[in-house]
Amino acid sequence: MGLEDTIAAISTPIGTSGIGIIRISGKKALEIADRIFISKDKKSPSEFKTYTLHYGWIVDRPRKKNKKPTSDIIDEVLLSIMRAPKSYTKEDVVEISCHGGIISMRKILDLTLRAGARLAEPGEFTKRAFLNGRIDLTQAEAVLDIINAKTDAGLKIAMDHLRGDLSSKIEGIREGLVDIISHLEASIDFIEEEIELINTSSLKERIIGYRRGLKRLLDTSEEGIILTEGITTVICGKANVGKSSLMNALIKKEKVIVTPKAGTTRDAIEELINLRGIPLRLVDTAGILEPRDIVEEKSIARSRDYLKNADLVILMLDNNDRITKEDIDIIGQIQDKKTIVVINKIDLSSKIDLEKIEEFLKDKPLIRTSVLKGINLGKIEEIIIKVIFGGEIGSFRGPIVNNLRHKEAIRDAYNCLTGSLNSINENLSIEFIIEDIKQAAKDLGEITGKIAPEEVLDRIFSKFCIGK
């Protein structure tokens, strides 16, 4: 399954739509198009100029010589030509825009496979763009981030990466480290002659500068990952405290059934919302109570699992009720979590012991509201932003790290540079200093794909859909 194969796939979602696209890439792309496409002007695709669009028909030509020279028309299409190397994959690329019916797209794809293409693997078009040198690995990952972007902020970060902003920063540091390595290795040859080619003070200054650049990138990673992947926010509390009402208020629609009866929500309900630029995966959990049957028992167990894995917890307490053992049970589970305390039903008489809450929850932000009356709902959104980002989104200038793989590699490189500085300070031999700097350069090379183990590539491109 190498680059010598010509690949094909449906590039648009399978289903009923106005238009569907079948993409072909490889040495035989034009030859395959010649076999299945008839243009209105009777020319063959192999005669077409690059970056041109042509009207015609996809046909199932007879495959046996003794058959009559007739063809079955499959669909009326537009065919676009992008010749190597100026295409998405840097190979010859043909894209067929057909009607978006499932049968039509699948029949056209089947014709391309019969004509000599093989079905593309997930992400293989983008992988070829990387392997053929059109984009680096961070840009390839940015393609997937653009497809999956949930907010404007997430899209902007992905577009900056596709443009090469992060790659440029990483490569600048990596090339600087490679330059240091070459000077250090050259100096080893002159140790016996006692000729000093490396100024220790200058060397430390350069390493500290590169390490500072990595630290700036690391500082952006928490916000970048949240803006790209979102944050799981779990609404929890005892039964009938108003969790489902708050869920509906935050998503601004009646997603969850609300009744005065306790235990209406029997399972966790999820909804992805855009909260002022943050992709928030909001989860309304079943109320924590003494289970009355096996269904409630499983629902409560699932609620506890969501709490365990939550990035942010909204704990709801009832202003019209005293603190109960169910409340205390939940509080015990969320002590180490980022938590917002919402005291609901402030339109009713207060029976809750605020001093006891402060004793249990200490410095957790607290807001008093009535979801039913719409009191202070906007403040809940403000506090969510404050708890996640310290109140300000998008305060960083320059590239933002939005990928856990990148974050870990940058952190490893940062630690290696710290190790090299320690070696210098301890007057260790040049070999020890070089080893740490080489590892840092390798870590950064894995981000952009300058050094890319096959298993890393497989893991990255397996996340793509077929056709991209």
C-alpha beads as a LAMMPS data file, in Angstrom:
LAMMPS data file: protein, C-alpha beads

468 atoms
467 bonds

1 atom types
1 bond types

-500.0 500.0 xlo xhi
-500.0 500.0 ylo yhi
-500.0 500.0 zlo zhi

Masses

1 110.0

Atoms # bond

1 1 1 0.000 0.000 0.000
2 1 1 2.628 2.527 -1.118
3 1 1 2.771 5.793 -3.024
4 1 1 2.893 3.921 -6.338
5 1 1 -0.788 3.014 -5.984
6 1 1 -3.542 5.223 -7.333
7 1 1 -6.180 5.730 -4.663
8 1 1 -9.826 6.756 -4.725
9 1 1 -12.530 7.493 -2.175
10 1 1 -15.745 9.381 -1.582
11 1 1 -14.673 12.670 0.024
12 1 1 -18.082 13.914 1.134
13 1 1 -20.308 12.378 3.815
14 1 1 -22.374 9.418 2.641
15 1 1 -26.034 10.353 2.464
16 1 1 -28.559 12.312 0.447
17 1 1 -27.187 15.722 -0.543
18 1 1 -26.982 18.148 -3.437
19 1 1 -23.433 17.216 -4.408
20 1 1 -21.027 14.374 -3.696
21 1 1 -17.312 14.278 -4.500
22 1 1 -15.174 11.304 -5.478
23 1 1 -11.434 11.977 -5.323
24 1 1 -8.733 10.092 -7.253
25 1 1 -4.983 10.602 -6.708
26 1 1 -1.932 8.942 -8.230
27 1 1 -0.102 8.148 -11.455
28 1 1 -3.142 6.518 -13.058
29 1 1 -5.691 9.156 -12.023
30 1 1 -6.007 10.661 -15.516
31 1 1 -5.976 7.232 -17.174
32 1 1 -8.829 6.102 -14.918
33 1 1 -10.753 9.287 -15.688
34 1 1 -10.317 8.591 -19.422
35 1 1 -12.026 5.220 -18.969
36 1 1 -15.092 6.427 -17.064
37 1 1 -15.723 10.032 -18.205
38 1 1 -17.163 11.386 -21.454
39 1 1 -16.973 15.157 -21.854
40 1 1 -19.431 17.212 -23.825
41 1 1 -16.662 18.249 -26.244
42 1 1 -15.551 14.588 -26.635
43 1 1 -12.047 15.270 -25.268
44 1 1 -10.361 12.882 -22.839
45 1 1 -9.371 14.032 -19.321
46 1 1 -5.717 13.266 -20.111
47 1 1 -5.910 16.095 -22.683
48 1 1 -7.258 18.644 -20.207
49 1 1 -5.100 21.386 -18.732
50 1 1 -4.534 21.583 -15.003
51 1 1 -6.953 23.582 -12.849
52 1 1 -9.808 23.138 -15.310
53 1 1 -13.399 22.033 -14.780
54 1 1 -15.312 19.987 -17.345
55 1 1 -18.947 19.038 -17.844
56 1 1 -19.859 15.523 -18.910
57 1 1 -21.049 12.073 -17.870
58 1 1 -19.678 9.146 -15.904
59 1 1 -20.257 5.999 -17.924
60 1 1 -19.915 2.275 -17.407
61 1 1 -18.165 1.321 -20.624
62 1 1 -18.366 -2.265 -21.936
63 1 1 -15.382 -4.306 -20.814
64 1 1 -15.543 -7.047 -23.483
65 1 1 -14.331 -6.354 -26.998
66 1 1 -17.238 -8.157 -28.662
67 1 1 -19.835 -5.977 -26.904
68 1 1 -21.558 -3.186 -28.760
69 1 1 -19.854 0.213 -28.350
70 1 1 -22.496 1.578 -26.015
71 1 1 -22.191 2.802 -22.460
72 1 1 -24.504 3.053 -19.477
73 1 1 -24.638 6.614 -18.163
74 1 1 -24.257 6.603 -14.371
75 1 1 -24.478 10.331 -13.638
76 1 1 -24.111 13.843 -14.999
77 1 1 -21.002 15.372 -13.413
78 1 1 -18.360 18.074 -13.306
79 1 1 -14.792 16.777 -13.435
80 1 1 -11.829 18.838 -12.195
81 1 1 -8.192 18.246 -13.078
82 1 1 -5.199 19.104 -10.863
83 1 1 -1.925 17.876 -12.301
84 1 1 1.178 17.067 -10.261
85 1 1 2.921 18.673 -8.496
86 1 1 0.431 21.500 -7.926
87 1 1 -2.322 19.537 -6.218
88 1 1 -3.361 18.595 -2.685
89 1 1 -1.224 15.436 -2.733
90 1 1 1.434 16.685 -5.227
91 1 1 0.190 13.846 -7.476
92 1 1 -2.231 13.921 -10.388
93 1 1 -5.640 14.474 -8.807
94 1 1 -9.084 14.125 -10.369
95 1 1 -12.220 15.132 -8.495
96 1 1 -15.668 14.138 -9.711
97 1 1 -18.569 16.266 -8.495
98 1 1 -21.718 14.210 -8.920
99 1 1 -25.231 14.260 -7.503
100 1 1 -25.170 13.446 -3.813
101 1 1 -27.177 10.244 -3.847
102 1 1 -25.728 7.213 -2.112
103 1 1 -26.152 4.912 -5.131
104 1 1 -24.616 7.381 -7.581
105 1 1 -21.514 8.013 -5.454
106 1 1 -20.944 4.344 -4.724
107 1 1 -21.338 3.313 -8.376
108 1 1 -18.835 5.953 -9.488
109 1 1 -16.384 4.880 -6.787
110 1 1 -16.818 1.258 -7.857
111 1 1 -16.008 2.230 -11.461
112 1 1 -12.767 3.926 -10.373
113 1 1 -11.743 0.809 -8.432
114 1 1 -12.519 -1.456 -11.385
115 1 1 -10.479 0.866 -13.611
116 1 1 -7.329 0.429 -11.520
117 1 1 -7.541 2.469 -8.319
118 1 1 -7.646 1.026 -4.828
119 1 1 -9.789 2.288 -1.975
120 1 1 -7.937 4.926 0.036
121 1 1 -7.221 4.348 3.703
122 1 1 -8.409 6.886 6.307
123 1 1 -6.458 10.117 5.882
124 1 1 -4.390 8.747 3.014
125 1 1 -4.790 11.791 0.748
126 1 1 -3.461 14.055 3.508
127 1 1 -0.775 11.505 4.391
128 1 1 0.422 11.632 0.783
129 1 1 0.489 15.421 0.958
130 1 1 2.828 15.008 3.952
131 1 1 4.983 12.224 2.493
132 1 1 5.338 14.117 -0.792
133 1 1 6.508 17.231 1.064
134 1 1 3.616 19.612 0.442
135 1 1 2.819 19.978 4.149
136 1 1 4.490 18.992 7.401
137 1 1 2.946 16.934 10.182
138 1 1 1.545 19.860 12.182
139 1 1 -0.157 21.131 9.031
140 1 1 -1.587 17.669 8.362
141 1 1 -3.030 17.583 11.879
142 1 1 -4.397 21.088 11.314
143 1 1 -6.490 19.761 8.418
144 1 1 -8.282 17.441 10.848
145 1 1 -8.636 20.265 13.383
146 1 1 -10.296 22.442 10.734
147 1 1 -12.747 19.665 9.896
148 1 1 -13.550 19.106 13.585
149 1 1 -13.492 22.755 14.716
150 1 1 -16.326 23.481 17.154
151 1 1 -15.846 27.249 17.572
152 1 1 -14.392 30.245 15.727
153 1 1 -11.418 30.242 18.117
154 1 1 -10.694 26.575 17.414
155 1 1 -10.916 27.209 13.672
156 1 1 -8.523 30.162 13.878
157 1 1 -5.909 28.124 15.764
158 1 1 -6.185 25.346 13.171
159 1 1 -5.872 27.791 10.261
160 1 1 -2.793 29.379 11.845
161 1 1 -1.241 25.905 12.086
162 1 1 -2.175 25.074 8.483
163 1 1 -0.501 28.305 7.416
164 1 1 2.662 27.057 9.114
165 1 1 2.891 29.409 12.117
166 1 1 3.578 26.654 14.667
167 1 1 5.854 24.722 12.301
168 1 1 7.949 27.816 11.683
169 1 1 8.413 28.430 15.404
170 1 1 9.280 24.803 16.177
171 1 1 11.631 24.452 13.210
172 1 1 13.398 27.699 14.097
173 1 1 14.232 26.332 17.541
174 1 1 15.142 22.875 16.212
175 1 1 17.498 24.285 13.578
176 1 1 19.139 26.441 16.242
177 1 1 19.733 23.344 18.369
178 1 1 21.168 21.459 15.385
179 1 1 23.569 24.356 14.837
180 1 1 24.687 24.145 18.487
181 1 1 25.190 20.380 18.135
182 1 1 27.390 20.809 15.047
183 1 1 29.595 23.351 16.849
184 1 1 29.877 21.158 19.953
185 1 1 30.776 18.073 17.911
186 1 1 33.390 20.047 15.997
187 1 1 34.915 21.263 19.248
188 1 1 35.472 17.679 20.434
189 1 1 38.143 17.245 17.743
190 1 1 40.159 20.107 19.220
191 1 1 39.975 19.157 22.901
192 1 1 43.484 17.689 22.940
193 1 1 44.888 20.833 21.292
194 1 1 43.154 22.869 24.028
195 1 1 41.553 25.156 21.435
196 1 1 38.289 26.603 22.740
197 1 1 35.666 26.780 19.985
198 1 1 32.689 27.116 22.322
199 1 1 32.121 30.077 24.597
200 1 1 30.309 28.624 27.614
201 1 1 28.509 31.851 28.455
202 1 1 27.272 32.263 24.872
203 1 1 26.225 28.597 24.735
204 1 1 24.160 28.914 27.910
205 1 1 22.561 32.094 26.621
206 1 1 21.465 30.391 23.401
207 1 1 20.073 27.332 25.186
208 1 1 18.205 29.528 27.692
209 1 1 16.716 31.505 24.793
210 1 1 15.464 28.381 23.028
211 1 1 14.136 26.982 26.290
212 1 1 12.283 30.255 26.888
213 1 1 10.657 29.907 23.470
214 1 1 9.474 26.398 24.360
215 1 1 8.109 27.654 27.687
216 1 1 6.005 30.268 25.879
217 1 1 4.523 27.537 23.711
218 1 1 3.841 25.318 26.730
219 1 1 2.044 28.192 28.447
220 1 1 -0.471 28.310 25.574
221 1 1 -1.244 24.593 25.594
222 1 1 -3.935 24.424 28.277
223 1 1 -6.048 27.096 26.593
224 1 1 -5.301 25.769 23.101
225 1 1 -6.340 22.205 23.922
226 1 1 -9.551 23.404 25.577
227 1 1 -10.454 25.649 22.621
228 1 1 -9.888 22.732 20.234
229 1 1 -11.127 19.685 22.119
230 1 1 -13.600 21.337 24.485
231 1 1 -14.138 20.849 28.183
232 1 1 -16.416 18.300 29.827
233 1 1 -18.665 20.103 32.295
234 1 1 -20.830 17.953 34.539
235 1 1 -23.917 19.327 36.272
236 1 1 -24.451 17.345 39.452
237 1 1 -26.547 17.439 42.582
238 1 1 -29.226 15.575 44.426
239 1 1 -32.549 14.769 42.798
240 1 1 -34.915 17.638 41.893
241 1 1 -32.394 20.398 42.575
242 1 1 -32.821 21.907 39.092
243 1 1 -30.014 20.308 37.076
244 1 1 -32.098 19.682 33.973
245 1 1 -33.543 23.196 34.114
246 1 1 -30.013 24.634 34.199
247 1 1 -28.999 22.375 31.310
248 1 1 -31.911 23.673 29.235
249 1 1 -31.083 27.272 30.185
250 1 1 -27.421 26.949 29.154
251 1 1 -28.134 25.242 25.833
252 1 1 -31.084 27.603 25.275
253 1 1 -33.561 24.912 24.291
254 1 1 -35.753 22.269 25.923
255 1 1 -33.374 19.330 25.595
256 1 1 -34.216 17.670 28.909
257 1 1 -37.645 16.814 30.320
258 1 1 -38.339 18.788 33.487
259 1 1 -41.025 17.799 36.020
260 1 1 -41.575 18.439 39.747
261 1 1 -41.065 14.725 40.352
262 1 1 -37.626 13.744 41.660
263 1 1 -35.615 11.332 39.510
264 1 1 -37.034 12.357 36.114
265 1 1 -33.542 12.222 34.579
266 1 1 -32.629 8.538 34.565
267 1 1 -29.469 8.740 32.486
268 1 1 -26.726 11.219 31.619
269 1 1 -27.688 13.602 28.815
270 1 1 -24.946 15.318 26.793
271 1 1 -24.977 18.407 24.596
272 1 1 -22.111 20.275 22.914
273 1 1 -22.502 24.050 23.106
274 1 1 -20.418 27.065 22.133
275 1 1 -20.105 29.110 25.307
276 1 1 -18.492 32.418 24.348
277 1 1 -15.969 30.635 22.153
278 1 1 -15.416 27.596 24.372
279 1 1 -16.640 24.195 23.155
280 1 1 -18.454 22.983 26.244
281 1 1 -19.519 19.349 26.451
282 1 1 -22.332 19.769 28.940
283 1 1 -23.541 16.710 30.852
284 1 1 -26.753 16.586 32.895
285 1 1 -26.468 13.649 35.287
286 1 1 -29.087 11.683 37.165
287 1 1 -29.642 12.933 40.705
288 1 1 -27.652 11.275 43.477
289 1 1 -30.133 9.547 45.786
290 1 1 -30.803 6.211 47.442
291 1 1 -31.588 3.958 44.444
292 1 1 -35.077 2.484 44.345
293 1 1 -34.457 0.007 41.531
294 1 1 -31.736 -1.411 39.292
295 1 1 -32.198 1.345 36.680
296 1 1 -31.625 4.108 39.234
297 1 1 -28.657 2.216 40.631
298 1 1 -27.006 2.104 37.207
299 1 1 -27.901 5.751 36.509
300 1 1 -26.284 6.892 39.747
301 1 1 -23.177 4.788 39.049
302 1 1 -22.886 6.469 35.657
303 1 1 -23.263 9.892 37.291
304 1 1 -20.334 9.080 39.557
305 1 1 -18.231 8.022 36.548
306 1 1 -18.941 11.327 34.805
307 1 1 -17.962 13.218 37.954
308 1 1 -14.691 11.322 38.123
309 1 1 -13.754 12.285 34.544
310 1 1 -15.125 15.839 34.528
311 1 1 -12.899 18.808 33.659
312 1 1 -15.332 21.154 35.403
313 1 1 -18.166 20.456 37.852
314 1 1 -21.256 22.573 38.439
315 1 1 -22.577 21.523 41.844
316 1 1 -26.201 22.505 42.371
317 1 1 -27.591 22.936 45.882
318 1 1 -31.170 23.681 46.917
319 1 1 -31.671 27.033 48.657
320 1 1 -35.046 25.758 49.901
321 1 1 -33.578 22.701 51.641
322 1 1 -30.963 21.878 54.249
323 1 1 -27.673 20.226 53.352
324 1 1 -28.366 16.504 53.067
325 1 1 -26.201 13.402 53.139
326 1 1 -26.557 13.237 49.334
327 1 1 -25.044 16.743 49.089
328 1 1 -22.186 15.789 51.410
329 1 1 -21.592 12.592 49.406
330 1 1 -21.205 14.596 46.181
331 1 1 -19.018 17.242 47.842
332 1 1 -16.660 14.488 48.947
333 1 1 -16.193 13.393 45.338
334 1 1 -15.354 16.816 43.905
335 1 1 -12.865 18.295 46.372
336 1 1 -10.018 18.091 43.846
337 1 1 -12.102 19.220 40.864
338 1 1 -12.542 22.658 39.346
339 1 1 -15.993 23.389 40.736
340 1 1 -18.649 26.086 40.572
341 1 1 -21.277 26.004 43.325
342 1 1 -24.750 27.063 42.189
343 1 1 -27.360 27.606 44.903
344 1 1 -30.662 27.345 43.062
345 1 1 -34.231 28.375 43.946
346 1 1 -33.364 31.678 45.636
347 1 1 -36.885 32.812 44.771
348 1 1 -38.036 30.513 47.601
349 1 1 -37.392 30.821 51.327
350 1 1 -33.823 30.017 52.379
351 1 1 -33.183 26.958 54.533
352 1 1 -29.622 26.228 53.438
353 1 1 -26.679 26.669 55.827
354 1 1 -24.208 28.875 53.913
355 1 1 -21.543 28.628 56.622
356 1 1 -21.587 24.849 56.314
357 1 1 -21.190 25.111 52.542
358 1 1 -18.196 27.434 52.892
359 1 1 -16.682 25.031 55.413
360 1 1 -16.986 22.115 52.976
361 1 1 -16.176 23.924 49.717
362 1 1 -13.772 26.617 50.935
363 1 1 -12.548 28.676 47.961
364 1 1 -14.924 27.295 45.313
365 1 1 -16.748 30.134 43.484
366 1 1 -20.404 30.364 44.508
367 1 1 -23.373 31.935 42.788
368 1 1 -26.977 32.207 43.951
369 1 1 -29.613 31.859 41.254
370 1 1 -33.130 30.941 40.315
371 1 1 -33.044 29.043 37.058
372 1 1 -36.846 29.092 36.908
373 1 1 -36.936 32.900 37.171
374 1 1 -33.811 33.434 35.058
375 1 1 -31.922 35.162 37.886
376 1 1 -28.101 35.383 37.503
377 1 1 -27.877 32.888 34.625
378 1 1 -25.482 35.180 32.758
379 1 1 -23.197 35.231 35.778
380 1 1 -22.917 31.441 35.635
381 1 1 -21.446 31.742 32.135
382 1 1 -19.018 34.433 33.321
383 1 1 -17.829 32.279 36.210
384 1 1 -17.323 29.283 33.893
385 1 1 -14.985 31.423 31.747
386 1 1 -13.194 32.709 34.845
387 1 1 -12.666 29.253 36.342
388 1 1 -11.346 27.816 33.070
389 1 1 -9.216 30.705 31.810
390 1 1 -8.886 33.146 34.676
391 1 1 -11.467 35.380 33.031
392 1 1 -9.706 36.099 29.724
393 1 1 -9.692 34.112 26.490
394 1 1 -7.185 34.523 23.692
395 1 1 -4.564 36.581 25.543
396 1 1 -1.615 34.840 23.830
397 1 1 0.277 36.221 20.848
398 1 1 1.843 33.927 18.300
399 1 1 1.273 30.192 17.753
400 1 1 -0.932 28.320 20.218
401 1 1 -0.343 24.650 21.026
402 1 1 -3.662 22.800 20.789
403 1 1 -2.546 19.193 20.630
404 1 1 -1.510 16.871 23.465
405 1 1 1.119 15.194 21.251
406 1 1 2.751 18.556 20.586
407 1 1 2.537 19.566 24.240
408 1 1 4.276 16.407 25.454
409 1 1 7.042 16.669 22.851
410 1 1 7.672 20.341 23.680
411 1 1 7.733 19.547 27.391
412 1 1 10.226 16.722 26.795
413 1 1 12.437 19.039 24.728
414 1 1 12.222 21.710 27.432
415 1 1 13.334 19.203 30.078
416 1 1 16.233 18.064 27.888
417 1 1 17.459 21.639 27.514
418 1 1 17.215 22.021 31.286
419 1 1 19.364 18.900 31.563
420 1 1 21.949 20.344 29.166
421 1 1 22.172 23.536 31.241
422 1 1 22.689 21.455 34.379
423 1 1 25.501 19.575 32.627
424 1 1 27.167 22.874 31.713
425 1 1 26.843 24.214 35.256
426 1 1 28.327 20.986 36.649
427 1 1 31.252 21.171 34.181
428 1 1 30.385 17.774 32.697
429 1 1 31.964 16.710 29.414
430 1 1 30.661 17.979 26.078
431 1 1 29.274 14.517 25.276
432 1 1 26.699 14.841 28.080
433 1 1 25.650 18.293 26.878
434 1 1 25.329 17.103 23.277
435 1 1 23.196 14.103 24.249
436 1 1 20.500 16.241 25.881
437 1 1 20.438 18.774 23.051
438 1 1 20.214 15.991 20.441
439 1 1 17.222 14.517 22.241
440 1 1 15.546 17.935 22.400
441 1 1 16.048 18.388 18.647
442 1 1 14.629 14.896 18.052
443 1 1 11.548 15.665 20.167
444 1 1 10.878 18.821 18.150
445 1 1 11.488 16.977 14.877
446 1 1 8.723 14.534 15.766
447 1 1 6.261 17.434 16.015
448 1 1 6.792 18.638 12.450
449 1 1 7.542 15.201 11.016
450 1 1 11.235 15.767 10.278
451 1 1 11.625 12.642 12.389
452 1 1 8.456 10.581 12.186
453 1 1 8.232 6.929 13.278
454 1 1 5.718 4.976 11.201
455 1 1 3.582 4.152 14.249
456 1 1 3.219 7.886 14.966
457 1 1 2.067 8.536 11.403
458 1 1 -0.368 5.619 11.518
459 1 1 -1.855 6.879 14.780
460 1 1 -2.302 10.422 13.464
461 1 1 -3.804 9.589 10.081
462 1 1 -6.096 6.860 11.425
463 1 1 -8.120 9.676 13.028
464 1 1 -9.076 11.009 9.595
465 1 1 -12.103 9.911 7.644
466 1 1 -11.705 8.034 4.358
467 1 1 -11.526 10.554 1.520
468 1 1 -9.463 13.222 3.267

Bonds

1 1 1 2
2 1 2 3
3 1 3 4
4 1 4 5
5 1 5 6
6 1 6 7
7 1 7 8
8 1 8 9
9 1 9 10
10 1 10 11
11 1 11 12
12 1 12 13
13 1 13 14
14 1 14 15
15 1 15 16
16 1 16 17
17 1 17 18
18 1 18 19
19 1 19 20
20 1 20 21
21 1 21 22
22 1 22 23
23 1 23 24
24 1 24 25
25 1 25 26
26 1 26 27
27 1 27 28
28 1 28 29
29 1 29 30
30 1 30 31
31 1 31 32
32 1 32 33
33 1 33 34
34 1 34 35
35 1 35 36
36 1 36 37
37 1 37 38
38 1 38 39
39 1 39 40
40 1 40 41
41 1 41 42
42 1 42 43
43 1 43 44
44 1 44 45
45 1 45 46
46 1 46 47
47 1 47 48
48 1 48 49
49 1 49 50
50 1 50 51
51 1 51 52
52 1 52 53
53 1 53 54
54 1 54 55
55 1 55 56
56 1 56 57
57 1 57 58
58 1 58 59
59 1 59 60
60 1 60 61
61 1 61 62
62 1 62 63
63 1 63 64
64 1 64 65
65 1 65 66
66 1 66 67
67 1 67 68
68 1 68 69
69 1 69 70
70 1 70 71
71 1 71 72
72 1 72 73
73 1 73 74
74 1 74 75
75 1 75 76
76 1 76 77
77 1 77 78
78 1 78 79
79 1 79 80
80 1 80 81
81 1 81 82
82 1 82 83
83 1 83 84
84 1 84 85
85 1 85 86
86 1 86 87
87 1 87 88
88 1 88 89
89 1 89 90
90 1 90 91
91 1 91 92
92 1 92 93
93 1 93 94
94 1 94 95
95 1 95 96
96 1 96 97
97 1 97 98
98 1 98 99
99 1 99 100
100 1 100 101
101 1 101 102
102 1 102 103
103 1 103 104
104 1 104 105
105 1 105 106
106 1 106 107
107 1 107 108
108 1 108 109
109 1 109 110
110 1 110 111
111 1 111 112
112 1 112 113
113 1 113 114
114 1 114 115
115 1 115 116
116 1 116 117
117 1 117 118
118 1 118 119
119 1 119 120
120 1 120 121
121 1 121 122
122 1 122 123
123 1 123 124
124 1 124 125
125 1 125 126
126 1 126 127
127 1 127 128
128 1 128 129
129 1 129 130
130 1 130 131
131 1 131 132
132 1 132 133
133 1 133 134
134 1 134 135
135 1 135 136
136 1 136 137
137 1 137 138
138 1 138 139
139 1 139 140
140 1 140 141
141 1 141 142
142 1 142 143
143 1 143 144
144 1 144 145
145 1 145 146
146 1 146 147
147 1 147 148
148 1 148 149
149 1 149 150
150 1 150 151
151 1 151 152
152 1 152 153
153 1 153 154
154 1 154 155
155 1 155 156
156 1 156 157
157 1 157 158
158 1 158 159
159 1 159 160
160 1 160 161
161 1 161 162
162 1 162 163
163 1 163 164
164 1 164 165
165 1 165 166
166 1 166 167
167 1 167 168
168 1 168 169
169 1 169 170
170 1 170 171
171 1 171 172
172 1 172 173
173 1 173 174
174 1 174 175
175 1 175 176
176 1 176 177
177 1 177 178
178 1 178 179
179 1 179 180
180 1 180 181
181 1 181 182
182 1 182 183
183 1 183 184
184 1 184 185
185 1 185 186
186 1 186 187
187 1 187 188
188 1 188 189
189 1 189 190
190 1 190 191
191 1 191 192
192 1 192 193
193 1 193 194
194 1 194 195
195 1 195 196
196 1 196 197
197 1 197 198
198 1 198 199
199 1 199 200
200 1 200 201
201 1 201 202
202 1 202 203
203 1 203 204
204 1 204 205
205 1 205 206
206 1 206 207
207 1 207 208
208 1 208 209
209 1 209 210
210 1 210 211
211 1 211 212
212 1 212 213
213 1 213 214
214 1 214 215
215 1 215 216
216 1 216 217
217 1 217 218
218 1 218 219
219 1 219 220
220 1 220 221
221 1 221 222
222 1 222 223
223 1 223 224
224 1 224 225
225 1 225 226
226 1 226 227
227 1 227 228
228 1 228 229
229 1 229 230
230 1 230 231
231 1 231 232
232 1 232 233
233 1 233 234
234 1 234 235
235 1 235 236
236 1 236 237
237 1 237 238
238 1 238 239
239 1 239 240
240 1 240 241
241 1 241 242
242 1 242 243
243 1 243 244
244 1 244 245
245 1 245 246
246 1 246 247
247 1 247 248
248 1 248 249
249 1 249 250
250 1 250 251
251 1 251 252
252 1 252 253
253 1 253 254
254 1 254 255
255 1 255 256
256 1 256 257
257 1 257 258
258 1 258 259
259 1 259 260
260 1 260 261
261 1 261 262
262 1 262 263
263 1 263 264
264 1 264 265
265 1 265 266
266 1 266 267
267 1 267 268
268 1 268 269
269 1 269 270
270 1 270 271
271 1 271 272
272 1 272 273
273 1 273 274
274 1 274 275
275 1 275 276
276 1 276 277
277 1 277 278
278 1 278 279
279 1 279 280
280 1 280 281
281 1 281 282
282 1 282 283
283 1 283 284
284 1 284 285
285 1 285 286
286 1 286 287
287 1 287 288
288 1 288 289
289 1 289 290
290 1 290 291
291 1 291 292
292 1 292 293
293 1 293 294
294 1 294 295
295 1 295 296
296 1 296 297
297 1 297 298
298 1 298 299
299 1 299 300
300 1 300 301
301 1 301 302
302 1 302 303
303 1 303 304
304 1 304 305
305 1 305 306
306 1 306 307
307 1 307 308
308 1 308 309
309 1 309 310
310 1 310 311
311 1 311 312
312 1 312 313
313 1 313 314
314 1 314 315
315 1 315 316
316 1 316 317
317 1 317 318
318 1 318 319
319 1 319 320
320 1 320 321
321 1 321 322
322 1 322 323
323 1 323 324
324 1 324 325
325 1 325 326
326 1 326 327
327 1 327 328
328 1 328 329
329 1 329 330
330 1 330 331
331 1 331 332
332 1 332 333
333 1 333 334
334 1 334 335
335 1 335 336
336 1 336 337
337 1 337 338
338 1 338 339
339 1 339 340
340 1 340 341
341 1 341 342
342 1 342 343
343 1 343 344
344 1 344 345
345 1 345 346
346 1 346 347
347 1 347 348
348 1 348 349
349 1 349 350
350 1 350 351
351 1 351 352
352 1 352 353
353 1 353 354
354 1 354 355
355 1 355 356
356 1 356 357
357 1 357 358
358 1 358 359
359 1 359 360
360 1 360 361
361 1 361 362
362 1 362 363
363 1 363 364
364 1 364 365
365 1 365 366
366 1 366 367
367 1 367 368
368 1 368 369
369 1 369 370
370 1 370 371
371 1 371 372
372 1 372 373
373 1 373 374
374 1 374 375
375 1 375 376
376 1 376 377
377 1 377 378
378 1 378 379
379 1 379 380
380 1 380 381
381 1 381 382
382 1 382 383
383 1 383 384
384 1 384 385
385 1 385 386
386 1 386 387
387 1 387 388
388 1 388 389
389 1 389 390
390 1 390 391
391 1 391 392
392 1 392 393
393 1 393 394
394 1 394 395
395 1 395 396
396 1 396 397
397 1 397 398
398 1 398 399
399 1 399 400
400 1 400 401
401 1 401 402
402 1 402 403
403 1 403 404
404 1 404 405
405 1 405 406
406 1 406 407
407 1 407 408
408 1 408 409
409 1 409 410
410 1 410 411
411 1 411 412
412 1 412 413
413 1 413 414
414 1 414 415
415 1 415 416
416 1 416 417
417 1 417 418
418 1 418 419
419 1 419 420
420 1 420 421
421 1 421 422
422 1 422 423
423 1 423 424
424 1 424 425
425 1 425 426
426 1 426 427
427 1 427 428
428 1 428 429
429 1 429 430
430 1 430 431
431 1 431 432
432 1 432 433
433 1 433 434
434 1 434 435
435 1 435 436
436 1 436 437
437 1 437 438
438 1 438 439
439 1 439 440
440 1 440 441
441 1 441 442
442 1 442 443
443 1 443 444
444 1 444 445
445 1 445 446
446 1 446 447
447 1 447 448
448 1 448 449
449 1 449 450
450 1 450 451
451 1 451 452
452 1 452 453
453 1 453 454
454 1 454 455
455 1 455 456
456 1 456 457
457 1 457 458
458 1 458 459
459 1 459 460
460 1 460 461
461 1 461 462
462 1 462 463
463 1 463 464
464 1 464 465
465 1 465 466
466 1 466 467
467 1 467 468
